[in-house]
Amino acid sequence: MRYIISGKNLDITEGLRSAVTEKLGKLERYFTPDTEVYVTLSVEKERQKIEVTIPVKGNIIRSEQSSTDMYVSIDLVEEVIERQLRKYKNKLVARQQGGGNFQKEFLEKEVDDQEVKIIRSKKFDIKPMYPEDACVQMELLGHNFFAFVNAETDDISVVYKRKGGTYGIMEPDR
């Protein structure tokens, strides 16, 4: 695996670099050698945060963990990614898709993880509105996200609440 490690408000020391490559190196058994792993280490106030993104065949495996110690954050993120990989593997096997960046041994090994089950489905009217109006509607409903048709682009978009009381918007990339 190829590691692309960057830092925000933080200098990447050789110790941090080796801790990341050693801990995330445990994931090498799942991926082909040409898989790229994007790692961003950052410091926000008292929080030491790590973000790991691994693009795999049209999907992204991603985890973001923070704690008061960067080395603890690195340990946490590795555990979460391994759990995500087991779930993703079950999805691949169930749909009999190709493995992309995964090694054949990983895909062929049995895993006892539970399958994702959708327990509730909801239908709702969707009307064009501006992102600011969608944020207000989301707040009125008490939700953390809200799907809507963007009146500016006519695309289906999602606004979501971020940490710190700010908002984000997800739109299709065209």
C-alpha positions as CSV (number, residue, x, y, z in Angstrom):
1,M,0.0,0.0,0.0
2,R,1.1,3.5,-0.7
3,Y,0.6,6.0,2.1
4,I,0.0,9.7,1.4
5,I,0.3,11.3,4.8
6,S,-0.4,15.0,5.4
7,G,-0.8,17.2,8.4
8,K,-3.0,20.2,9.4
9,N,-1.7,22.4,12.2
10,L,0.9,19.6,12.8
11,D,4.3,18.6,11.5
12,I,4.5,15.0,10.6
13,T,7.4,13.6,12.6
14,E,9.2,10.4,11.7
15,G,7.6,8.8,14.8
16,L,4.1,9.7,13.7
17,R,4.8,8.5,10.1
18,S,6.1,5.1,11.3
19,A,3.2,4.7,13.8
20,V,0.7,5.3,10.9
21,T,2.4,3.0,8.5
22,E,2.9,0.3,11.2
23,K,-0.7,0.4,12.5
24,L,-2.3,0.7,9.1
25,G,0.2,-1.8,7.7
26,K,-2.0,-4.4,9.3
27,L,-4.5,-3.7,6.6
28,E,-2.1,-4.7,3.8
29,R,-3.4,-8.2,3.9
30,Y,-6.7,-6.9,2.6
31,F,-5.4,-4.8,-0.3
32,T,-3.2,-5.0,-3.4
33,P,0.2,-3.3,-3.2
34,D,-0.9,-0.5,-5.5
35,T,-3.7,0.7,-3.2
36,E,-3.4,4.3,-2.1
37,V,-4.2,5.3,1.5
38,Y,-4.8,8.9,2.2
39,V,-4.0,9.9,5.8
40,T,-4.5,13.4,7.3
41,L,-3.4,14.1,10.9
42,S,-4.6,17.3,12.5
43,V,-4.8,19.1,15.8
44,E,-7.9,21.0,16.7
45,K,-7.9,22.6,20.1
46,E,-7.2,19.7,22.5
47,R,-8.2,17.0,20.0
48,Q,-5.7,14.9,18.0
49,K,-7.5,13.8,14.9
50,I,-6.7,11.3,12.1
51,E,-8.7,10.9,8.9
52,V,-8.1,7.8,6.7
53,T,-9.5,7.5,3.2
54,I,-9.1,4.4,1.0
55,P,-10.7,4.5,-2.5
56,V,-11.8,1.0,-3.6
57,K,-13.6,0.3,-6.9
58,G,-16.1,3.1,-7.0
59,N,-16.5,3.3,-3.2
60,I,-14.6,4.9,-0.4
61,I,-13.6,3.4,2.9
62,R,-13.2,6.2,5.3
63,S,-12.8,6.8,9.0
64,E,-12.2,9.8,11.2
65,Q,-11.2,9.4,14.8
66,S,-10.1,11.9,17.5
67,S,-8.8,11.7,21.0
68,T,-6.4,13.6,23.3
69,D,-3.5,11.4,22.0
70,M,-2.6,11.0,18.4
71,Y,-1.4,7.4,18.9
72,V,-4.7,6.5,20.5
73,S,-6.5,8.0,17.5
74,I,-4.4,6.0,15.1
75,D,-5.3,2.8,17.0
76,L,-9.0,3.6,16.9
77,V,-9.1,4.4,13.2
78,E,-7.4,1.1,12.3
79,E,-10.1,-0.9,14.3
80,V,-12.9,1.0,12.6
81,I,-11.5,0.5,9.1
82,E,-11.1,-3.2,9.7
83,R,-14.8,-3.4,10.8
84,Q,-15.9,-1.5,7.7
85,L,-13.9,-3.8,5.5
86,R,-15.7,-6.9,6.9
87,K,-19.0,-5.3,6.2
88,Y,-17.9,-4.2,2.7
89,K,-16.7,-7.8,2.0
90,N,-20.1,-9.2,2.9
91,K,-21.7,-6.8,0.5
92,L,-19.2,-7.8,-2.3
93,V,-19.8,-11.5,-1.7
94,A,-23.5,-11.1,-1.6
95,R,-23.7,-9.2,-4.8
96,Q,-20.9,-11.2,-6.4
97,Q,-19.0,-8.1,-7.6
98,G,-15.4,-8.0,-8.5
99,G,-12.9,-7.4,-5.8
100,G,-11.2,-4.2,-7.1
101,N,-8.2,-3.5,-4.9
102,F,-8.8,-6.4,-2.5
103,Q,-6.7,-9.5,-2.4
104,K,-8.4,-12.8,-3.4
105,E,-7.6,-14.4,0.0
106,F,-9.5,-11.7,1.8
107,L,-12.6,-12.1,-0.3
108,E,-12.6,-15.9,-0.1
109,K,-12.3,-16.1,3.7
110,E,-15.5,-16.6,5.6
111,V,-16.6,-13.8,8.0
112,D,-19.3,-14.0,10.6
113,D,-20.3,-10.3,10.5
114,Q,-23.9,-9.5,10.4
115,E,-25.5,-8.4,7.1
116,V,-26.7,-4.9,6.8
117,K,-30.5,-4.9,7.3
118,I,-32.8,-2.0,6.5
119,I,-35.5,-2.0,9.1
120,R,-37.4,1.1,8.1
121,S,-38.2,2.8,4.8
122,K,-39.7,6.2,4.6
123,K,-41.3,8.1,1.7
124,F,-41.8,11.9,1.7
125,D,-42.7,14.7,-0.7
126,I,-39.7,16.4,-2.0
127,K,-39.9,20.0,-3.3
128,P,-37.4,22.4,-4.8
129,M,-35.8,24.7,-2.2
130,Y,-32.6,26.6,-1.6
131,P,-29.9,25.1,0.6
132,E,-30.5,27.8,3.3
133,D,-34.2,26.9,3.4
134,A,-33.3,23.2,3.6
135,C,-31.2,24.0,6.7
136,V,-34.1,25.7,8.4
137,Q,-36.4,22.8,7.6
138,M,-33.8,20.3,9.0
139,E,-33.6,22.3,12.2
140,L,-37.4,22.4,12.4
141,L,-37.6,18.6,12.1
142,G,-34.8,18.2,14.6
143,H,-32.7,16.0,12.2
144,N,-29.0,15.9,11.5
145,F,-29.5,15.8,7.7
146,F,-32.2,16.7,5.1
147,A,-32.6,15.6,1.5
148,F,-34.1,18.1,-1.0
149,V,-34.2,19.2,-4.6
150,N,-31.9,22.1,-5.0
151,A,-33.8,25.0,-6.6
152,E,-30.6,26.4,-8.0
153,T,-29.4,23.2,-9.8
154,D,-32.4,20.9,-9.9
155,D,-30.3,18.1,-8.4
156,I,-31.1,16.1,-5.3
157,S,-28.9,17.4,-2.5
158,V,-28.4,16.8,1.2
159,V,-27.6,19.3,3.9
160,Y,-26.2,18.1,7.1
161,K,-25.2,19.5,10.5
162,R,-21.5,19.5,11.3
163,K,-19.7,19.7,14.6
164,G,-19.5,23.2,15.9
165,G,-23.0,24.2,14.6
166,T,-22.0,24.7,11.0
167,Y,-23.7,23.1,8.0
168,G,-22.5,21.1,4.9
169,I,-24.1,20.3,1.7
170,M,-23.6,17.2,-0.5
171,E,-24.4,17.4,-4.2
172,P,-23.8,15.1,-7.1
173,D,-20.6,15.7,-9.0
174,R,-21.3,16.3,-12.6
